[in-house]
Amino acid sequence: MSKVVDYSNIRDWVERYESGVSMKTLSDTLGISRDALTRQFRKRGVRIRGRSEAERLKWESIRRSGRAAVVRQCSSAWEARRGQTVALSTKIQQARTRYIRLNRCRGAYEDEISAALLEMGYSVAQQFPVGPYNLDLAMTPDPVAVEIQSSNHRRSGSSIRQDRIEEILDSGFAVLIVYVPNRASLAVEATCDKIAAFTDLVREEPSIVGQYGMIGSDAQPFTPRRFDLPDRPRIPGF
């Protein structure tokens, strides 16, 4: 015999969903299938979030819970990848899949900066694929990559290691690195203004593609110790 569902509290469920609670969390909590709950919401005119928006809200919630929550969410994936040798063609396909699904463990401030830039009228693609890599932000259609480094750049797997940045530059991008040292607070509004200025400059002067800039958490030009791209020109002012 099928279960009879009491929908008398559905207004409360809608409020929870619209506040950011995922459809999966609601369906698990209420003991109702996700499809059935979605149908009921749609009947009442509720806008159902797409996959990318749902992922963004999920990661915002995880990051608000602190670094430990991010580690818990990502640790299994990190552990599974250790010691594996993956073919380049596979890495390229994985990068494309991550972009489509937006299912990668995104770093600090990526969603916040992306949302602010969109409000400023810029087109932003998160986790845009370039060869085997995914850019934190791509200022499409301008050839501008933004990489947000929120941990020590000397760590293994750093997103701003020399070989990775040079390959992105060689792929036809100008790169702006936003370097946020551990425990530093990012000036988000000033950073977005600087990213916008960098994008506008590249748009006006396409010849600077293949060059890079770097700003710190205060949105001012910055270079951490022992960071060097010796064969790459740095864009003045960044």
C-alpha positions as a Markdown table, in Angstrom:
| # | Residue | x | y | z |
|---|---|---|---|---|
| 1 | Met | 0.0 | 0.0 | 0.0 |
| 2 | Ser | 1.5 | 3.4 | -1.0 |
| 3 | Lys | 2.2 | 6.0 | 1.6 |
| 4 | Val | -0.3 | 8.8 | 2.0 |
| 5 | Val | 1.6 | 12.1 | 2.2 |
| 6 | Asp | 0.3 | 14.9 | 4.3 |
| 7 | Tyr | 1.0 | 18.2 | 2.4 |
| 8 | Ser | -0.6 | 20.5 | 4.9 |
| 9 | Asn | 2.8 | 21.9 | 5.9 |
| 10 | Ile | 4.0 | 22.4 | 2.3 |
| 11 | Arg | 4.3 | 26.2 | 2.8 |
| 12 | Asp | 6.9 | 25.6 | 5.5 |
| 13 | Trp | 8.7 | 23.2 | 3.1 |
| 14 | Val | 8.7 | 25.8 | 0.3 |
| 15 | Glu | 10.1 | 28.4 | 2.7 |
| 16 | Arg | 12.9 | 26.1 | 3.7 |
| 17 | Tyr | 13.7 | 25.4 | 0.0 |
| 18 | Glu | 13.7 | 29.0 | -0.9 |
| 19 | Ser | 16.0 | 29.8 | 2.0 |
| 20 | Gly | 18.6 | 27.5 | 0.4 |
| 21 | Val | 17.8 | 24.0 | 1.8 |
| 22 | Ser | 18.3 | 21.4 | -1.0 |
| 23 | Met | 15.6 | 19.4 | -2.6 |
| 24 | Lys | 17.5 | 16.2 | -1.6 |
| 25 | Thr | 17.8 | 17.3 | 2.0 |
| 26 | Leu | 14.1 | 18.1 | 2.2 |
| 27 | Ser | 13.0 | 14.8 | 0.5 |
| 28 | Asp | 15.3 | 12.8 | 2.8 |
| 29 | Thr | 14.0 | 14.6 | 5.9 |
| 30 | Leu | 10.4 | 14.3 | 5.0 |
| 31 | Gly | 10.5 | 10.8 | 3.6 |
| 32 | Ile | 9.1 | 11.9 | 0.3 |
| 33 | Ser | 10.7 | 11.2 | -3.1 |
| 34 | Arg | 12.5 | 14.1 | -4.7 |
| 35 | Asp | 10.3 | 13.8 | -7.9 |
| 36 | Ala | 7.1 | 13.9 | -5.9 |
| 37 | Leu | 8.2 | 16.9 | -3.9 |
| 38 | Thr | 9.4 | 18.7 | -7.1 |
| 39 | Arg | 6.0 | 18.1 | -8.7 |
| 40 | Gln | 4.2 | 19.5 | -5.7 |
| 41 | Phe | 6.4 | 22.6 | -5.7 |
| 42 | Arg | 5.9 | 23.2 | -9.4 |
| 43 | Lys | 2.1 | 23.0 | -9.0 |
| 44 | Arg | 2.4 | 25.9 | -6.5 |
| 45 | Gly | 4.6 | 28.0 | -8.8 |
| 46 | Val | 7.9 | 27.5 | -7.0 |
| 47 | Arg | 11.0 | 28.0 | -9.2 |
| 48 | Ile | 13.1 | 24.9 | -9.1 |
| 49 | Arg | 16.8 | 25.6 | -8.9 |
| 50 | Gly | 19.1 | 24.2 | -11.6 |
| 51 | Arg | 22.1 | 22.0 | -10.9 |
| 52 | Ser | 24.6 | 24.9 | -11.0 |
| 53 | Glu | 22.6 | 27.1 | -8.7 |
| 54 | Ala | 22.0 | 24.2 | -6.3 |
| 55 | Glu | 25.8 | 23.4 | -6.3 |
| 56 | Arg | 26.6 | 27.1 | -5.6 |
| 57 | Leu | 24.2 | 27.2 | -2.6 |
| 58 | Lys | 25.6 | 23.9 | -1.3 |
| 59 | Trp | 29.1 | 25.1 | -1.4 |
| 60 | Glu | 28.2 | 28.4 | 0.2 |
| 61 | Ser | 26.7 | 26.5 | 3.1 |
| 62 | Ile | 29.7 | 24.2 | 3.4 |
| 63 | Arg | 32.2 | 27.2 | 3.4 |
| 64 | Arg | 30.1 | 29.0 | 6.0 |
| 65 | Ser | 30.7 | 26.0 | 8.2 |
| 66 | Gly | 34.4 | 26.5 | 8.0 |
| 67 | Arg | 37.5 | 24.9 | 6.5 |
| 68 | Ala | 36.9 | 21.6 | 8.3 |
| 69 | Ala | 33.6 | 21.1 | 6.5 |
| 70 | Val | 35.3 | 21.7 | 3.1 |
| 71 | Val | 37.9 | 19.1 | 4.0 |
| 72 | Arg | 35.2 | 16.6 | 5.0 |
| 73 | Gln | 33.3 | 17.1 | 1.8 |
| 74 | Cys | 36.4 | 16.8 | -0.4 |
| 75 | Ser | 38.7 | 14.4 | 1.5 |
| 76 | Ser | 37.4 | 11.2 | -0.1 |
| 77 | Ala | 37.9 | 12.6 | -3.6 |
| 78 | Trp | 41.4 | 13.9 | -2.7 |
| 79 | Glu | 42.3 | 10.5 | -1.2 |
| 80 | Ala | 41.1 | 8.6 | -4.2 |
| 81 | Arg | 43.2 | 10.6 | -6.6 |
| 82 | Arg | 46.5 | 10.3 | -4.7 |
| 83 | Gly | 49.0 | 8.1 | -6.5 |
| 84 | Gln | 47.0 | 7.8 | -9.7 |
| 85 | Thr | 48.4 | 8.5 | -13.2 |
| 86 | Val | 45.8 | 9.8 | -15.5 |
| 87 | Ala | 46.2 | 10.1 | -19.3 |
| 88 | Leu | 46.1 | 13.7 | -20.7 |
| 89 | Ser | 43.0 | 12.9 | -22.8 |
| 90 | Thr | 41.2 | 11.7 | -19.7 |
| 91 | Lys | 42.2 | 14.9 | -17.8 |
| 92 | Ile | 40.9 | 17.1 | -20.6 |
| 93 | Gln | 37.6 | 15.2 | -20.6 |
| 94 | Gln | 37.4 | 15.4 | -16.8 |
| 95 | Ala | 37.9 | 19.2 | -17.0 |
| 96 | Arg | 35.1 | 19.5 | -19.5 |
| 97 | Thr | 32.8 | 17.4 | -17.3 |
| 98 | Arg | 33.6 | 19.5 | -14.2 |
| 99 | Tyr | 32.7 | 22.6 | -16.1 |
| 100 | Ile | 29.3 | 21.2 | -17.3 |
| 101 | Arg | 28.4 | 19.8 | -13.9 |
| 102 | Leu | 30.1 | 22.3 | -11.6 |
| 103 | Asn | 30.7 | 19.4 | -9.3 |
| 104 | Arg | 34.3 | 20.3 | -8.3 |
| 105 | Cys | 35.3 | 21.4 | -4.8 |
| 106 | Arg | 35.5 | 25.1 | -5.5 |
| 107 | Gly | 37.8 | 27.3 | -3.4 |
| 108 | Ala | 37.1 | 30.2 | -1.1 |
| 109 | Tyr | 35.5 | 33.3 | -2.6 |
| 110 | Glu | 34.9 | 31.9 | -6.1 |
| 111 | Asp | 31.1 | 32.0 | -5.9 |
| 112 | Glu | 31.1 | 35.3 | -4.1 |
| 113 | Ile | 33.3 | 37.0 | -6.6 |
| 114 | Ser | 31.5 | 35.4 | -9.6 |
| 115 | Ala | 28.1 | 36.7 | -8.3 |
| 116 | Ala | 29.4 | 40.2 | -7.7 |
| 117 | Leu | 31.0 | 40.4 | -11.2 |
| 118 | Leu | 27.7 | 39.2 | -12.7 |
| 119 | Glu | 25.9 | 42.0 | -10.9 |
| 120 | Met | 28.4 | 44.4 | -12.4 |
| 121 | Gly | 27.4 | 43.3 | -15.9 |
| 122 | Tyr | 30.4 | 41.0 | -16.7 |
| 123 | Ser | 30.0 | 37.5 | -18.1 |
| 124 | Val | 31.7 | 35.0 | -15.9 |
| 125 | Ala | 32.2 | 31.2 | -16.3 |
| 126 | Gln | 33.2 | 29.2 | -13.3 |
| 127 | Gln | 35.5 | 26.2 | -13.7 |
| 128 | Phe | 36.0 | 27.0 | -17.4 |
| 129 | Pro | 38.1 | 24.2 | -19.0 |
| 130 | Val | 41.5 | 24.9 | -20.5 |
| 131 | Gly | 43.2 | 21.7 | -21.6 |
| 132 | Pro | 43.4 | 19.5 | -18.5 |
| 133 | Tyr | 42.7 | 22.5 | -16.1 |
| 134 | Asn | 39.7 | 24.3 | -14.8 |
| 135 | Leu | 40.0 | 28.0 | -14.3 |
| 136 | Asp | 38.5 | 29.4 | -11.2 |
| 137 | Leu | 36.8 | 32.2 | -13.2 |
| 138 | Ala | 36.9 | 33.0 | -17.0 |
| 139 | Met | 35.7 | 36.5 | -18.0 |
| 140 | Thr | 34.1 | 35.2 | -21.2 |
| 141 | Pro | 34.2 | 36.1 | -24.0 |
| 142 | Asp | 37.3 | 38.1 | -23.0 |
| 143 | Pro | 40.5 | 36.0 | -22.8 |
| 144 | Val | 40.9 | 36.6 | -19.1 |
| 145 | Ala | 41.5 | 33.9 | -16.4 |
| 146 | Val | 41.2 | 34.7 | -12.7 |
| 147 | Glu | 42.8 | 32.3 | -10.3 |
| 148 | Ile | 42.1 | 32.7 | -6.6 |
| 149 | Gln | 44.9 | 31.3 | -4.4 |
| 150 | Ser | 43.8 | 31.0 | -0.8 |
| 151 | Ser | 46.6 | 28.8 | 0.6 |
| 152 | Asn | 50.3 | 28.8 | 0.4 |
| 153 | His | 51.4 | 28.8 | -3.2 |
| 154 | Arg | 54.4 | 26.5 | -2.4 |
| 155 | Arg | 52.1 | 23.6 | -1.5 |
| 156 | Ser | 51.9 | 20.6 | -3.8 |
| 157 | Gly | 49.0 | 21.0 | -6.3 |
| 158 | Ser | 48.9 | 24.8 | -6.0 |
| 159 | Ser | 46.7 | 26.3 | -8.7 |
| 160 | Ile | 49.3 | 29.0 | -9.4 |
| 161 | Arg | 52.3 | 26.8 | -9.8 |
| 162 | Gln | 54.5 | 27.8 | -12.7 |
| 163 | Asp | 53.7 | 25.1 | -15.2 |
| 164 | Arg | 50.0 | 25.5 | -14.8 |
| 165 | Ile | 50.0 | 29.3 | -15.2 |
| 166 | Glu | 52.3 | 29.1 | -18.2 |
| 167 | Glu | 50.1 | 26.6 | -19.9 |
| 168 | Ile | 47.0 | 28.8 | -19.4 |
| 169 | Leu | 48.9 | 31.8 | -20.7 |
| 170 | Asp | 50.0 | 29.8 | -23.7 |
| 171 | Ser | 46.4 | 28.9 | -24.3 |
| 172 | Gly | 45.6 | 32.5 | -25.2 |
| 173 | Phe | 44.7 | 34.1 | -21.8 |
| 174 | Ala | 45.9 | 36.9 | -19.7 |
| 175 | Val | 45.9 | 35.7 | -16.0 |
| 176 | Leu | 45.1 | 37.7 | -12.9 |
| 177 | Ile | 46.0 | 35.9 | -9.7 |
| 178 | Val | 44.2 | 36.9 | -6.5 |
| 179 | Tyr | 46.4 | 35.8 | -3.7 |
| 180 | Val | 44.7 | 35.5 | -0.3 |
| 181 | Pro | 47.1 | 34.4 | 2.4 |
| 182 | Asn | 45.9 | 32.0 | 5.1 |
| 183 | Arg | 43.5 | 33.7 | 7.6 |
| 184 | Ala | 43.5 | 36.9 | 5.5 |
| 185 | Ser | 40.2 | 38.7 | 4.8 |
| 186 | Leu | 39.5 | 39.5 | 1.1 |
| 187 | Ala | 38.3 | 42.9 | 0.1 |
| 188 | Val | 35.7 | 41.5 | -2.2 |
| 189 | Glu | 34.3 | 44.8 | -3.7 |
| 190 | Ala | 37.8 | 46.2 | -4.3 |
| 191 | Thr | 38.9 | 42.9 | -5.8 |
| 192 | Cys | 36.0 | 42.8 | -8.2 |
| 193 | Asp | 36.7 | 46.4 | -9.3 |
| 194 | Lys | 40.3 | 45.3 | -10.0 |
| 195 | Ile | 39.2 | 42.2 | -11.9 |
| 196 | Ala | 36.9 | 44.5 | -14.0 |
| 197 | Ala | 39.7 | 46.9 | -14.7 |
| 198 | Phe | 42.0 | 44.0 | -15.7 |
| 199 | Thr | 39.4 | 42.7 | -18.0 |
| 200 | Asp | 38.7 | 46.1 | -19.6 |
| 201 | Leu | 42.5 | 46.6 | -20.2 |
| 202 | Val | 42.8 | 43.2 | -21.9 |
| 203 | Arg | 39.8 | 44.0 | -24.1 |
| 204 | Glu | 41.3 | 47.4 | -25.1 |
| 205 | Glu | 44.9 | 46.0 | -25.5 |
| 206 | Pro | 44.7 | 42.4 | -26.9 |
| 207 | Ser | 48.5 | 42.3 | -27.2 |
| 208 | Ile | 48.9 | 41.8 | -23.5 |
| 209 | Val | 47.3 | 38.3 | -23.7 |
| 210 | Gly | 50.0 | 35.9 | -22.5 |
| 211 | Gln | 50.9 | 38.2 | -19.6 |
| 212 | Tyr | 49.8 | 38.1 | -16.0 |
| 213 | Gly | 49.1 | 40.2 | -12.9 |
| 214 | Met | 48.8 | 39.5 | -9.2 |
| 215 | Ile | 46.9 | 41.3 | -6.5 |
| 216 | Gly | 46.7 | 40.6 | -2.7 |
| 217 | Ser | 43.7 | 40.4 | -0.4 |
| 218 | Asp | 43.5 | 44.2 | -0.4 |
| 219 | Ala | 43.3 | 44.3 | -4.2 |
| 220 | Gln | 46.7 | 45.9 | -4.5 |
| 221 | Pro | 49.6 | 44.5 | -6.6 |
| 222 | Phe | 51.3 | 41.8 | -4.6 |
| 223 | Thr | 54.0 | 39.1 | -5.0 |
| 224 | Pro | 54.5 | 36.4 | -2.3 |
| 225 | Arg | 58.0 | 35.2 | -1.4 |
| 226 | Arg | 59.5 | 32.6 | -3.7 |
| 227 | Phe | 56.9 | 33.2 | -6.5 |
| 228 | Asp | 58.4 | 33.7 | -9.9 |
| 229 | Leu | 57.4 | 33.5 | -13.6 |
| 230 | Pro | 60.8 | 34.6 | -15.0 |
| 231 | Asp | 59.9 | 34.4 | -18.6 |
| 232 | Arg | 56.5 | 36.1 | -18.4 |
| 233 | Pro | 55.9 | 39.9 | -18.5 |
| 234 | Arg | 53.8 | 41.3 | -15.7 |
| 235 | Ile | 51.1 | 43.8 | -16.6 |
| 236 | Pro | 51.9 | 47.2 | -14.9 |
| 237 | Gly | 49.5 | 48.1 | -12.1 |
| 238 | Phe | 48.6 | 44.4 | -11.4 |
